[in-house]
Amino acid sequence: MKRPLLTLFAIALLSVAPAVAAKHDAPLVVAWMPAATADGLLAVAWAEGWTDAPPRQAMLDLLDAAALEALLPAPSEREAEAEAELIEQESSGAMAEAVAVLEPLSDPMADLAEEAPAAEGALLPEAELLALDPPSEAVEQLAELDDGVVTLPEGDEMVFDEYTPAIEARVLLELEARWRDPYRGGDSSDIMLATAALGVQAPFSDWFHGQVTFLYEDPPNGEATQDLDELYLAVYNTYESPFHLRAGRAYLPFGIYQTFMISDPLTLALGEVRPVGLQLGFEEAGFYGAAYLFNGETHLHDETGMRDFGLNLGYLWLGLDTQVDVGVDYLHSLSESRRLQEAIVHPDQMEQRAAGGALHGSVIHGPFTLLAEYVAATEAFHPDNLAFNGSGAQPVAWSLEAGYSFQVAGLETTFAIGHQQTREALALGLPQSRALASLSAALFRNSALTLEYARDRDYDSSDYASEVVGSGSAAQRLTLQLATQF
């Protein structure tokens, strides 16, 4: 019922606008409408094909035409009467067509409204506004709308909310069949629910938004976890400002971690950060960036307060058949990485900090895609906190992937290969190198079937970190994943 009423509402206003322009000064045709109402009506006109200009441009065109008409000499009284009579005839015809379309769509509520006529001076229901003849009476009532307040002819006011929040929920499910041949021991296989995520986004207004995400994960080399993944409030309006503000638990823009593979890249294992903090960012003319501040989980001796921060800056270039994205990131303390928090000895009594840096780049040209990323500690940790071969570890990880997309039996299919490597990351339980290949097909909307083969190479048996010793062996796994989101 909402779409026909809105459409007819627009027909009525667009039909009577010339009549009002003839009765009043031309610029007043749009001046009496709230911005949201005018934009909405012009959007309907654009969507229905009544005007070739987009809503905002149509508004500007209308204002320019109104201003121009105000500058022209006033027509003679006889010409004005003839033009008004013609406009009234055309408007009446348009309103008759609108009522004819509306009648088959009427509902029981409209019948009840007919049994109870509106009191004198009350605002008429939407259907009755559309049926008024001449339509100027409807225009006069609508002209009383101003900034969300309806002023009734009797002098009373009724306040209404112009913004209707739309809560959006997203679900992600990943079912996997796995075969593994580890560094030590025999091979094994299993079928499991690898990932289940529920995300809910609630816009409280045009500017204020909330996000909450619950996540369940069962990784191939670890125990299943379930927790509150993200919970934050955000302030942004992409139509009004290039800036955004986010407060709460959220992933920081340190690294981008794009991949064609099922397995998370080793760069993500080293650099992913998800604290509770404050983040201010922007996007403008292809450039994007952010600055963030938070109180981390790792501290130096007797250190308190919010001391951790970071910066992010990047540029995205879009061509006709090419896309290029490059960026650089800085993190004051890489020990705030989720993987490092688990690996560091005495995280609340650290001897010294080690900052982190990240670089990423991606190129998409037609069916070809190239992804590259580098994450590293800019200095070594103290050996009492994170060691490698008896000295302070300075972990590094990089990843390189190439993908090619094509059609198979009408399905969008992507084949990709990748190579990843780490250095001095034995204490984090990461392999020294990893080679991967994957084949993915989009089965239907928001669903994909992916087959991945991965081969890891462990650190040498002469390498050690605290109680962890390398094996110099190779491990491999084969994974078939069905992923869907709705």
PyMOL commands that set and color helices and strands:
alter all, ss='L'
color gray80, all
select helices_A, chain A and resi 2-23+28-31+35-47+55-71+77-105+108-115+126-131+136-142+266-271+334-336+338-343+426-428
alter helices_A, ss='H'
color red, helices_A
select strands_A, chain A and resi 145-146+149-151+157-159+168-181+188-203+208-217+225-236+243-249+276-284+287-294+308-318+322-331+356-365+368-377+387-388+391-392+396-408+411-423+433-444+447-457+464-465+468-469+474-485
alter strands_A, ss='S'
color yellow, strands_A
deselect
rebuild
show_as cartoon
